[in-house]
Amino acid sequence: MLRHFFTLIWNKRKTHALLIVEIWASFLVLFGVLTFLLSNLRNYREPIGFSYEQVWSMELTNNQDTTDVPAKVESILRRIRAYPEVESASRMSSNTPFTMNNMNNSVSYQNASTLAEFYRTDESLYRTLDITMQKGRWFGPQDRSARYTPLVINQKLQEKLFPGENPIGKTIKKDDTHFWKVVGVVETFKGKGEYMNNTPAIFEPLTEKDWDMSILIKTRPGTDATFEANLVKDVLAMVRNWGAEVTYLTESRKTQHNLTLVPVIIFGIISTFLLINVGLGLFGVLNLNIARRRGEIGLRRAMGATERSISLQFLGEIWVLASFSILLGLLFAVQFPLLHVFDMDAGIYLLAMAVAVVVIYLIVTLCAWYPSRQASLIAPAVALHED
């Protein structure tokens, strides 16, 4: 029977070529959409690692003022901490949570190396963002005179550089002139939002000469825009000709989520249209086959073929057609886990392939069922008489 299906498809290869290409393209697009959906879903289920609900971000601009800029920023930070509406405030590098800014570099320990996101910050960031320590401690005043610069890393970096080891007290390096000593490990820190991968991260202390001008402010519950206006006014009164802009991390988080989800939605719409076209193509091809093969169907019915066998014949032809298209698609899709494209886990790719295969077969079966059913109801006498 299977050989018969292949023979029928080969004899009508020109008719089926476009349909094979449509199913193949739909499978690949569906595989891509499912891959990103499953990846985002897995990322979303992981903890983000910090609190953002009551946190504001103030971005300062010095506008060509180059006189004692770090000292002025520290004065602003002390003034902000003095407000009763503020629970905690911290300086940080420009790659604050939910921004598009990145500061990454390669770090190594013995023979292991990896790319990590660097966050320059002060000794109170863990209180401002409610970061949970997994091991060790956050760097503090006791580390200011240490031989090596203290570091706090996240668990992902520990897995990359110290698999099966305790990293506390170990020294890592960026090159032969930059060495750091690990004093603490945080569980996770997904600075780009819940939908982003949990990548290796490093927190290093700011120095007195750093010009980083971002300040994170954790406010008390109930603090409103009135305090925001007064805060900006007071800060600008301290440093003339400077600029200050306040954003809420909750709003920045929504923007980051939109940037992640919009491409997935667009690809989802494209995939839906492709699947609809495939369904319509299947429906049309089967109806055309039934119209052209009424005599064959009538003869088979006259020879004792049941309605079920007639239906299965047409369904079988479409299943073989779909299987050939899916096989071609799998030859392309399997390259993603083999080549580690986008640095995703192979399990996500394999699950996306499996779901895409099931969806394609389901759509093919649903679209082919009605025409196959109509073929099985053709009366032998009528079909033979027409022929």
C-alpha positions as CSV (number, residue, x, y, z in Angstrom):
1,M,0.0,0.0,0.0
2,L,2.8,2.4,0.9
3,R,4.5,1.7,-2.4
4,H,1.2,2.4,-4.2
5,F,1.0,5.8,-2.4
6,F,4.5,6.8,-3.5
7,T,3.7,5.7,-7.1
8,L,0.6,7.9,-7.2
9,I,2.4,10.9,-5.8
10,W,5.3,10.4,-8.2
11,N,3.0,10.2,-11.2
12,K,1.5,13.6,-10.2
13,R,4.8,15.1,-8.9
14,K,4.2,18.4,-10.8
15,T,0.8,18.8,-9.2
16,H,2.1,18.0,-5.7
17,A,5.4,20.0,-6.0
18,L,3.9,23.3,-4.8
19,L,2.0,21.6,-2.0
20,I,5.2,19.9,-0.8
21,V,7.0,23.3,-0.8
22,E,4.1,24.9,1.2
23,I,4.1,22.2,3.8
24,W,7.9,22.3,4.0
25,A,7.9,26.1,4.5
26,S,5.1,25.9,7.0
27,F,7.0,23.3,9.0
28,L,10.2,25.4,9.1
29,V,8.3,28.6,10.1
30,L,6.3,26.7,12.7
31,F,9.5,25.2,14.0
32,G,11.1,28.6,14.3
33,V,8.1,30.2,16.1
34,L,7.8,27.3,18.5
35,T,11.5,27.4,19.3
36,F,11.3,31.0,20.4
37,L,8.0,30.5,22.2
38,L,9.3,27.5,24.1
39,S,12.6,29.4,24.9
40,N,10.7,32.4,26.1
41,L,8.3,30.3,28.2
42,R,11.2,28.5,29.8
43,N,13.0,31.8,30.5
44,Y,9.8,33.3,31.9
45,R,9.5,30.5,34.4
46,E,12.9,31.1,35.8
47,P,13.2,33.7,38.6
48,I,14.4,37.2,37.5
49,G,16.6,37.4,40.7
50,F,15.7,41.0,41.8
51,S,12.9,43.3,42.8
52,Y,11.8,46.1,40.5
53,E,8.3,47.2,41.6
54,Q,9.2,50.2,43.7
55,V,12.5,51.0,42.0
56,W,13.1,54.1,39.9
57,S,16.1,54.8,37.6
58,M,17.6,58.3,37.4
59,E,19.9,59.0,34.5
60,L,22.1,62.0,35.0
61,T,23.8,64.0,32.1
62,N,26.6,66.4,32.9
63,N,26.3,68.4,29.6
64,Q,30.1,69.1,29.1
65,D,30.7,69.7,32.8
66,T,33.9,67.8,33.5
67,T,34.8,69.2,36.9
68,D,34.7,66.7,39.8
69,V,31.9,64.7,38.1
70,P,32.3,61.6,40.3
71,A,32.2,63.7,43.4
72,K,29.1,65.5,42.3
73,V,27.3,62.3,41.5
74,E,28.2,61.0,45.0
75,S,26.8,64.2,46.5
76,I,23.6,63.7,44.6
77,L,23.4,60.1,45.8
78,R,23.8,61.1,49.5
79,R,21.1,63.7,49.0
80,I,18.7,61.2,47.5
81,R,19.3,58.7,50.4
82,A,18.4,61.5,52.8
83,Y,14.7,61.6,51.6
84,P,12.2,59.8,53.9
85,E,10.5,58.5,50.8
86,V,13.7,56.6,49.8
87,E,14.5,53.2,51.3
88,S,17.7,52.7,49.4
89,A,19.7,54.2,46.5
90,S,22.6,52.9,44.5
91,R,24.9,54.0,41.7
92,M,25.2,51.7,38.8
93,S,26.7,51.5,35.3
94,S,24.6,52.4,32.3
95,N,23.4,48.8,31.8
96,T,20.7,49.2,34.5
97,P,17.8,46.6,34.5
98,F,15.6,46.5,31.4
99,T,17.8,48.7,29.3
100,M,19.3,47.8,25.9
101,N,22.8,48.7,27.1
102,N,25.4,46.0,27.4
103,M,28.8,45.8,29.1
104,N,30.4,42.4,28.5
105,N,33.8,40.8,28.4
106,S,35.5,37.5,28.5
107,V,36.7,36.2,31.9
108,S,38.6,33.0,32.7
109,Y,39.6,30.7,35.5
110,Q,42.3,28.2,34.9
111,N,41.4,26.6,31.5
112,A,37.7,27.7,31.5
113,S,36.5,31.0,30.0
114,T,33.2,32.5,29.2
115,L,31.5,35.8,28.2
116,A,29.9,37.7,31.1
117,E,27.9,40.8,31.6
118,F,29.7,43.3,33.8
119,Y,27.7,45.5,36.2
120,R,29.6,48.3,38.0
121,T,27.8,49.3,41.2
122,D,28.2,50.3,44.8
123,E,28.0,48.4,48.1
124,S,24.2,48.8,48.5
125,L,22.8,47.5,45.3
126,Y,21.7,44.2,46.8
127,R,19.5,46.1,49.2
128,T,18.1,48.4,46.5
129,L,17.1,45.5,44.3
130,D,16.5,42.9,47.0
131,I,19.1,40.5,45.4
132,T,19.3,37.2,47.2
133,M,22.7,35.9,48.0
134,Q,23.3,32.2,47.5
135,K,26.8,32.0,48.9
136,G,29.2,34.3,50.5
137,R,28.4,38.0,50.8
138,W,28.2,41.3,48.9
139,F,31.3,43.4,48.7
140,G,31.6,46.0,51.4
141,P,34.0,48.5,53.2
142,Q,36.2,45.7,54.3
143,D,37.2,45.0,50.7
144,R,38.4,48.5,49.8
145,S,42.0,47.8,50.8
146,A,42.1,44.2,49.5
147,R,44.8,43.0,47.2
148,Y,42.3,41.9,44.5
149,T,39.1,43.7,43.5
150,P,36.1,41.9,45.1
151,L,33.5,40.4,42.8
152,V,30.0,39.0,43.1
153,I,29.0,36.6,40.4
154,N,25.7,34.8,39.6
155,Q,25.1,31.1,39.6
156,K,25.3,30.9,35.8
157,L,28.9,32.1,35.8
158,Q,29.7,29.7,38.6
159,E,28.4,26.8,36.4
160,K,30.6,28.0,33.5
161,L,33.9,28.6,35.4
162,F,33.6,26.6,38.6
163,P,31.5,23.4,37.8
164,G,31.3,21.4,41.0
165,E,33.5,23.8,42.9
166,N,33.0,26.5,45.5
167,P,34.0,29.8,43.9
168,I,34.3,31.8,47.1
169,G,37.9,33.0,47.4
170,K,38.8,32.0,43.9
171,T,40.6,34.5,41.6
172,I,39.3,35.1,38.0
173,K,40.9,37.3,35.4
174,K,39.9,39.3,32.3
175,D,43.5,39.5,31.0
176,D,47.0,39.4,32.5
177,T,46.5,42.7,34.3
178,H,42.9,42.5,35.7
179,F,42.3,40.1,38.5
180,W,39.3,39.8,40.8
181,K,38.5,37.7,43.8
182,V,35.0,36.1,44.2
183,V,33.4,37.0,47.5
184,G,29.8,36.1,46.8
185,V,27.3,34.3,44.5
186,V,23.8,35.4,43.7
187,E,21.2,33.0,42.5
188,T,20.1,34.6,39.2
189,F,20.2,38.1,37.7
190,K,18.3,38.5,34.5
191,G,18.9,42.2,33.8
192,K,17.1,42.2,30.5
193,G,13.8,40.8,31.8
194,E,12.1,37.5,32.4
195,Y,12.0,36.5,28.7
196,M,15.8,36.8,28.3
197,N,18.3,34.0,28.9
198,N,20.0,33.8,32.3
199,T,23.5,34.6,31.2
200,P,26.7,34.9,33.3
201,A,27.0,38.1,35.2
202,I,29.6,39.9,37.3
203,F,29.1,42.7,39.8
204,E,32.2,44.8,40.5
205,P,32.5,47.8,42.8
206,L,32.7,51.3,41.5
207,T,35.8,53.3,42.1
208,E,36.2,57.0,43.1
209,K,37.1,57.8,39.5
210,D,34.2,56.1,37.8
211,W,31.9,58.5,35.9
212,D,28.9,56.1,35.9
213,M,25.8,58.4,36.3
214,S,22.9,56.0,36.7
215,I,21.2,55.9,40.1
216,L,18.6,53.3,41.2
217,I,16.2,54.5,43.8
218,K,14.0,52.1,45.9
219,T,11.1,54.2,47.1
220,R,8.7,53.4,49.9
221,P,5.1,52.2,49.0
222,G,2.8,55.1,48.2
223,T,5.4,57.4,46.8
224,D,3.9,59.2,43.8
225,A,4.9,61.5,40.9
226,T,4.9,64.5,43.3
227,F,8.0,63.3,44.9
228,E,9.5,62.5,41.5
229,A,9.1,66.2,40.5
230,N,10.6,67.5,43.7
231,L,13.4,65.0,43.5
232,V,14.4,66.1,40.0
233,K,14.1,69.8,40.9
234,D,16.4,69.4,44.0
235,V,18.9,67.4,42.0
236,L,19.1,70.0,39.2
237,A,19.5,72.7,41.8
238,M,22.6,71.0,43.1
239,V,24.3,70.8,39.7
240,R,23.5,73.6,37.3
241,N,23.2,72.8,33.6
242,W,23.0,69.1,34.2
243,G,20.1,67.0,33.1
244,A,18.1,64.3,35.0
245,E,15.5,61.9,33.8
246,V,13.5,59.4,36.0
247,T,12.0,56.2,34.6
248,Y,10.2,53.5,36.5
249,L,11.6,50.0,36.2
250,T,8.1,48.6,35.9
251,E,7.6,50.7,32.7
252,S,11.0,49.8,31.3
253,R,10.1,46.1,31.9
254,K,7.0,46.5,29.8
255,T,9.0,48.1,27.0
256,Q,11.5,45.2,27.1
257,H,8.7,42.6,27.0
258,N,7.2,44.3,24.0
259,L,10.5,44.2,22.1
260,T,10.7,40.5,22.8
261,L,7.1,39.5,22.1
262,V,6.3,41.6,19.0
263,P,8.7,39.6,16.7
264,V,7.2,36.3,18.0
265,I,3.6,37.6,17.3
266,I,4.6,38.6,13.8
267,F,6.1,35.2,13.0
268,G,3.1,33.6,14.5
269,I,0.8,35.5,12.1
270,I,3.0,34.5,9.2
271,S,2.9,30.9,10.3
272,T,-0.9,31.0,10.6
273,F,-1.3,32.3,7.1
274,L,1.0,29.6,5.7
275,L,-0.9,26.9,7.5
276,I,-4.2,28.2,6.2
277,N,-2.8,28.2,2.6
278,V,-1.6,24.7,3.1
279,G,-5.0,23.6,4.3
280,L,-6.7,25.3,1.4
281,G,-4.2,23.7,-1.0
282,L,-4.9,20.2,0.4
283,F,-8.6,20.7,0.2
284,G,-8.3,21.8,-3.4
285,V,-6.0,19.1,-4.5
286,L,-8.1,16.4,-2.9
287,N,-11.3,17.7,-4.5
288,L,-9.6,17.8,-7.9
289,N,-8.3,14.2,-7.4
290,I,-11.8,13.0,-6.5
291,A,-13.3,14.7,-9.6
292,R,-10.7,13.1,-11.9
293,R,-10.7,9.7,-10.2
294,R,-14.4,9.0,-9.9
295,G,-14.2,6.1,-12.2
296,E,-11.3,4.6,-10.2
297,I,-13.3,5.1,-7.0
298,G,-16.4,3.6,-8.5
299,L,-14.5,0.5,-9.8
300,R,-12.9,0.0,-6.3
301,R,-16.3,0.3,-4.7
302,A,-17.8,-2.2,-7.2
303,M,-15.0,-4.7,-6.4
304,G,-15.9,-4.5,-2.7
305,A,-13.8,-1.7,-1.2
306,T,-15.5,-0.2,1.9
307,E,-16.1,3.4,2.6
308,R,-13.3,3.3,5.2
309,S,-10.7,1.9,2.8
310,I,-11.5,4.6,0.3
311,S,-11.1,7.4,2.9
312,L,-7.9,5.9,4.2
313,Q,-6.5,5.7,0.6
314,F,-6.9,9.5,0.2
315,L,-5.8,10.2,3.7
316,G,-2.8,8.0,3.2
317,E,-1.7,9.8,0.1
318,I,-1.8,13.1,1.9
319,W,0.1,11.7,4.9
320,V,2.8,10.4,2.7
321,L,3.0,13.8,1.0
322,A,3.2,15.5,4.4
323,S,5.8,13.0,5.6
324,F,8.1,13.8,2.7
325,S,7.8,17.5,3.3
326,I,8.4,17.1,7.0
327,L,11.4,14.9,6.4
328,L,12.9,17.7,4.2
329,G,12.1,20.2,7.0
330,L,13.7,18.0,9.7
331,L,16.9,17.8,7.6
332,F,17.2,21.6,8.0
333,A,15.8,21.9,11.6
334,V,18.2,19.2,13.0
335,Q,21.1,21.5,12.1
336,F,20.2,24.0,14.8
337,P,20.9,21.7,17.8
338,L,23.9,20.2,16.1
339,L,25.5,23.6,15.4
340,H,24.3,25.2,18.7
341,V,22.6,28.0,16.9
342,F,21.5,30.9,19.2
343,D,23.2,29.0,22.1
344,M,19.9,27.3,23.1
345,D,19.5,24.0,24.8
346,A,19.1,21.1,22.3
347,G,16.0,20.0,24.3
348,I,14.1,23.2,23.2
349,Y,14.9,22.5,19.5
350,L,13.8,18.8,19.8
351,L,10.6,19.7,21.5
352,A,9.8,22.3,18.9
353,M,10.4,19.8,16.1
354,A,8.1,17.3,17.8
355,V,5.3,19.8,18.3
356,A,5.7,21.1,14.8
357,V,5.4,17.6,13.4
358,V,2.3,16.9,15.4
359,V,0.7,20.2,14.4
360,I,1.4,19.6,10.7
361,Y,0.0,16.1,10.7
362,L,-3.1,17.4,12.7
363,I,-3.8,20.2,10.2
364,V,-3.2,17.8,7.2
365,T,-5.6,15.3,8.7
366,L,-8.3,17.8,9.5
367,C,-8.1,19.4,6.0
368,A,-8.1,16.1,4.2
369,W,-10.8,14.4,6.2
370,Y,-13.9,16.0,4.5
371,P,-12.8,15.4,0.9
372,S,-11.8,11.9,1.8
373,R,-15.1,11.3,3.3
374,Q,-16.9,12.7,0.2
375,A,-14.9,10.3,-2.0
376,S,-16.0,7.3,0.1
377,L,-19.6,8.2,-0.4
378,I,-19.5,8.0,-4.2
379,A,-22.0,5.4,-5.5
380,P,-20.3,2.7,-7.7
381,A,-23.1,2.7,-10.3
382,V,-23.1,6.5,-10.7
383,A,-19.4,6.8,-10.9
384,L,-19.1,4.0,-13.5
385,H,-22.0,5.4,-15.5
386,E,-20.3,8.8,-15.7
387,D,-17.0,7.3,-16.7
